[in-house]
Amino acid sequence: MSSEESTSLKKRIKALIAFRAVFVTLLLGSSYLLKGFERLSTFYALTYLIVSLYILTIIYSLLFTRIKKLIAFGYTQLVLDVIFAIILIYITGGIDSWLSFTLILTVISSSIVLNKRAGYFIATIGSILYGMLINLQFHNFLPVLSGNIIEDTDYLYKIFVHIISLYLTAYLGGYLSSRLEKTMQKLEEKDLDLRDLEIFNREVIDGLQSGLFTTDLSGRVLMFNPAAEKITGK
């Protein structure tokens, strides 16, 4: 990995850490304070989850400048984000949870922060864990905390929709990320070409035996070659 790629990856991982802190504060914090909870156990579970996420965010921030394997560091964060998202979904109702979109946010983050392959990897992990959660609720190993009676077809439908959504998100996020990366590479190549052309023109102009200078419309001197300096003495 080149120094430029490493610097870019550091910026993206730093943005991921900051986004996680903002997400926990705004979304989960507002749910925690404003929604209210019928079950005291849900209240405590969400409290522990929020505190754990804040602690992890602090740990990530402290390790950020010391970690050398940035890609592995990014994967670790994203996998843990999926696990916390599954816990959050279960706490807030499981199959009835309205916070299942947090898995989609994690897939988008993985495509942007790392690459297309990471997006598919996180989509796979999210699909497996979400499917396990719904199956455990379906077979009554885990209770449906909302207490609602859910038809058998709803379980299969939820799993199907979430898997399709996660992989579609991974595809779209990876596609947009790769397109953006290619565009940035082309811009960098054009910038290098312009710099080389500028250097070439400067060498040609400086090598002229005739004096040459240019000005803008207001008369401000833009270029003054060495021959012009000898002729004018300025």
Salt bridges, closest charged atoms under 4 A:
ASP81 OD2 - ARG20 NH2 2.83
ASP191 OD2 - ARG195 NH2 3.17
ASP216 OD2 - ARG220 NE 3.26
